[in-house]
Amino acid sequence: MGQMNKTPYLVLSAPLMVQTEVKRSKFLAYIAPTSGVAAAKAFVNEIKALHPDASHNCSAYVANRPENSIEIGFSDDGEPSGCAGRPMLNVLQGSGIGEITVVVTRYFGGTKLGTGGMARAYGGAVTAVLAQAQTELKAVTEIVSFKSSYQWTNLVELLVAQYKAVIKTADYGELIDYQVEIDARRITEFNREIFERSNGQIEVITD
């Protein structure tokens, strides 16, 4: 994976909605964990379907690591340009949380907020929901592959458990062909230990 960033990062533990009110306009801020742009867009559409009668359903997402600046996006959904989606995205990017999408549903209360007031209201709605969000650390993982004779089955299972890795597939033929998902920061150490403890008979191949 070349120069990928192997440091764990924060993601949401669960979806959440928090409502705020500014000059009788109601702002319902929905956040959800979304891995990838497709999942982000699907969540936006899900909230839009929940509130087809809303004045606006503005959105923003960071679909990968929090510092990633490529898989990001926002929509003003009919509000004046720069007054909703961009301030919402700015708050998301400042939160240090990755793989997150926010939709702020607005029900107009009859009083115009002006462009500055709108930007503050949408940004504030995102700040309010993030203040109550539960997060967890997500480890960056990679898949490693190796073949093993049957005599090393116990060793493989022991090391997989020790490294908190997961056996994704094990194909039983003349040898066992394993694919294991493991914390990217521990691959070198895992490779060395399994090689040494199998007397050089198990050599790991990384993708």
C-alpha positions as CSV (number, residue, x, y, z in Angstrom):
1,M,0.0,0.0,0.0
2,G,3.0,2.3,-0.4
3,Q,3.0,5.4,1.7
4,M,-0.4,4.9,3.3
5,N,-1.0,6.5,6.7
6,K,-1.1,3.6,9.2
7,T,-2.2,5.7,12.1
8,P,-5.6,4.9,13.6
9,Y,-8.2,7.6,13.4
10,L,-11.5,8.6,15.0
11,V,-14.8,7.4,13.5
12,L,-18.4,7.6,14.9
13,S,-19.6,4.8,17.0
14,A,-23.3,5.3,16.0
15,P,-25.6,7.7,14.1
16,L,-27.1,10.6,16.0
17,M,-29.5,13.6,15.5
18,V,-29.5,16.8,17.4
19,Q,-32.0,19.7,16.8
20,T,-31.2,23.4,17.2
21,E,-33.4,26.5,16.6
22,V,-32.4,29.9,15.2
23,K,-35.1,32.6,14.9
24,R,-37.8,30.0,14.7
25,S,-36.1,28.0,11.9
26,K,-35.5,24.5,13.0
27,F,-32.2,22.8,12.1
28,L,-32.1,19.0,12.5
29,A,-28.5,17.8,12.2
30,Y,-28.0,14.1,11.4
31,I,-24.6,12.4,11.5
32,A,-23.7,8.8,10.5
33,P,-20.5,6.8,10.1
34,T,-20.0,6.3,6.3
35,S,-17.0,4.6,4.7
36,G,-16.6,5.8,1.2
37,V,-18.4,8.3,-1.1
38,A,-21.2,5.9,-2.1
39,A,-22.1,5.3,1.5
40,A,-22.0,9.1,2.2
41,K,-24.4,9.8,-0.7
42,A,-26.7,7.0,0.3
43,F,-27.1,8.5,3.8
44,V,-27.8,11.9,2.3
45,N,-30.6,10.4,0.2
46,E,-31.9,8.5,3.2
47,I,-32.4,11.7,5.2
48,K,-33.8,13.6,2.2
49,A,-36.4,10.8,1.9
50,L,-37.2,11.3,5.6
51,H,-37.9,15.0,5.1
52,P,-39.3,15.6,1.6
53,D,-41.3,18.6,3.0
54,A,-38.2,20.4,4.5
55,S,-37.1,23.8,3.2
56,H,-33.6,22.4,2.6
57,N,-31.5,19.2,3.3
58,C,-27.9,20.5,3.2
59,S,-25.1,18.0,3.5
60,A,-21.3,17.6,3.9
61,Y,-19.1,14.5,4.1
62,V,-15.5,13.4,4.8
63,A,-15.6,9.8,3.3
64,N,-12.1,8.6,4.3
65,R,-9.4,9.6,6.8
66,P,-10.2,13.0,8.6
67,E,-7.2,14.7,6.9
68,N,-8.1,13.4,3.4
69,S,-9.0,16.2,1.1
70,I,-10.1,14.2,-1.9
71,E,-13.1,12.1,-0.8
72,I,-15.0,15.1,0.5
73,G,-18.1,16.9,-0.7
74,F,-20.9,19.2,0.3
75,S,-24.3,20.5,-1.0
76,D,-26.1,23.8,-0.2
77,D,-29.4,22.2,-1.5
78,G,-30.8,25.5,-2.7
79,E,-29.5,27.8,0.1
80,P,-27.3,30.6,-1.2
81,S,-23.9,29.4,-2.3
82,G,-21.3,29.1,0.5
83,C,-23.9,29.6,3.3
84,A,-24.6,26.0,4.3
85,G,-22.6,23.1,2.9
86,R,-19.1,24.7,3.1
87,P,-19.5,25.9,6.7
88,M,-20.7,22.4,7.6
89,L,-17.7,20.8,5.9
90,N,-15.4,23.2,7.7
91,V,-16.8,22.0,11.1
92,L,-16.4,18.3,10.0
93,Q,-12.9,18.8,8.9
94,G,-12.0,20.5,12.2
95,S,-13.5,17.7,14.2
96,G,-10.7,15.1,13.5
97,I,-13.4,12.5,12.7
98,G,-13.1,10.4,9.5
99,E,-15.7,8.5,7.5
100,I,-18.5,10.8,8.5
101,T,-21.5,12.4,6.8
102,V,-23.8,15.2,8.1
103,V,-27.2,16.3,6.8
104,V,-28.8,19.4,8.2
105,T,-32.5,19.5,7.5
106,R,-34.0,23.0,7.8
107,Y,-37.6,24.0,8.4
108,F,-37.9,27.7,7.7
109,G,-39.3,29.7,10.5
110,G,-40.4,32.8,8.6
111,T,-37.4,35.0,9.5
112,K,-34.5,35.4,7.1
113,L,-31.1,34.9,8.7
114,G,-28.9,36.6,6.1
115,T,-25.8,34.9,4.7
116,G,-23.6,35.3,7.8
117,G,-26.4,34.2,10.0
118,M,-27.1,31.2,7.8
119,A,-23.5,30.1,7.8
120,R,-23.4,30.3,11.6
121,A,-26.7,28.4,12.0
122,Y,-25.6,25.5,9.7
123,G,-22.1,25.4,11.2
124,G,-23.6,25.6,14.7
125,A,-26.0,22.8,14.0
126,V,-23.1,20.5,13.1
127,T,-21.1,21.6,16.1
128,A,-24.0,20.8,18.4
129,V,-24.5,17.3,17.1
130,L,-20.7,16.6,17.2
131,A,-20.6,17.7,20.8
132,Q,-22.8,14.7,21.7
133,A,-21.3,12.2,19.3
134,Q,-19.6,9.0,20.5
135,T,-16.4,8.1,18.7
136,E,-14.0,5.2,18.6
137,L,-10.5,4.6,17.2
138,K,-10.4,2.8,13.9
139,A,-7.2,0.8,13.1
140,V,-5.9,0.9,9.6
141,T,-5.7,-2.8,8.4
142,E,-4.1,-4.6,5.5
143,I,-4.7,-8.1,4.1
144,V,-1.6,-10.4,4.2
145,S,-1.5,-13.8,2.5
146,F,0.5,-17.0,3.2
147,K,0.5,-20.7,2.7
148,S,1.1,-23.1,5.5
149,S,1.3,-26.9,5.9
150,Y,-1.2,-28.4,8.3
151,Q,1.4,-28.9,11.0
152,W,1.5,-25.2,11.7
153,T,-2.3,-24.7,12.1
154,N,-2.0,-24.1,15.9
155,L,0.8,-21.7,15.5
156,V,-1.1,-19.7,12.9
157,E,-4.2,-19.5,15.1
158,L,-2.2,-18.6,18.2
159,L,-0.4,-15.7,16.4
160,V,-3.6,-14.4,14.7
161,A,-5.2,-14.2,18.2
162,Q,-2.0,-12.7,19.7
163,Y,-1.9,-9.9,17.1
164,K,-5.7,-9.3,17.3
165,A,-5.9,-10.2,13.6
166,V,-8.8,-11.9,11.7
167,I,-8.6,-14.9,9.3
168,K,-10.7,-13.7,6.4
169,T,-10.3,-16.9,4.3
170,A,-8.6,-20.3,4.7
171,D,-8.6,-22.5,1.7
172,Y,-7.7,-26.1,2.5
173,G,-5.8,-27.9,-0.3
174,E,-2.4,-29.6,-0.2
175,L,-1.4,-26.5,1.9
176,I,-3.7,-24.1,3.7
177,D,-3.9,-20.8,1.9
178,Y,-4.6,-18.0,4.4
179,Q,-5.8,-14.4,4.0
180,V,-5.5,-12.5,7.3
181,E,-6.5,-9.0,8.1
182,I,-4.1,-7.3,10.5
183,D,-3.3,-3.8,11.9
184,A,-1.0,-2.3,9.3
185,R,1.5,-1.1,12.0
186,R,2.1,-4.7,13.2
187,I,2.7,-6.5,9.8
188,T,6.5,-6.4,9.9
189,E,6.5,-7.8,13.4
190,F,3.9,-10.5,12.6
191,N,5.8,-11.6,9.4
192,R,9.0,-11.9,11.3
193,E,7.5,-13.9,14.2
194,I,5.6,-16.4,12.0
195,F,8.6,-16.9,9.8
196,E,10.9,-17.6,12.7
197,R,8.5,-19.8,14.7
198,S,7.7,-21.9,11.7
199,N,11.4,-22.5,11.1
200,G,11.3,-20.4,7.9
201,Q,8.4,-22.4,6.4
202,I,5.7,-19.7,6.4
203,E,6.5,-16.6,4.5
204,V,4.0,-13.8,4.4
205,I,3.1,-11.9,1.2
206,T,1.6,-8.4,1.6
207,D,-0.7,-6.9,-1.1
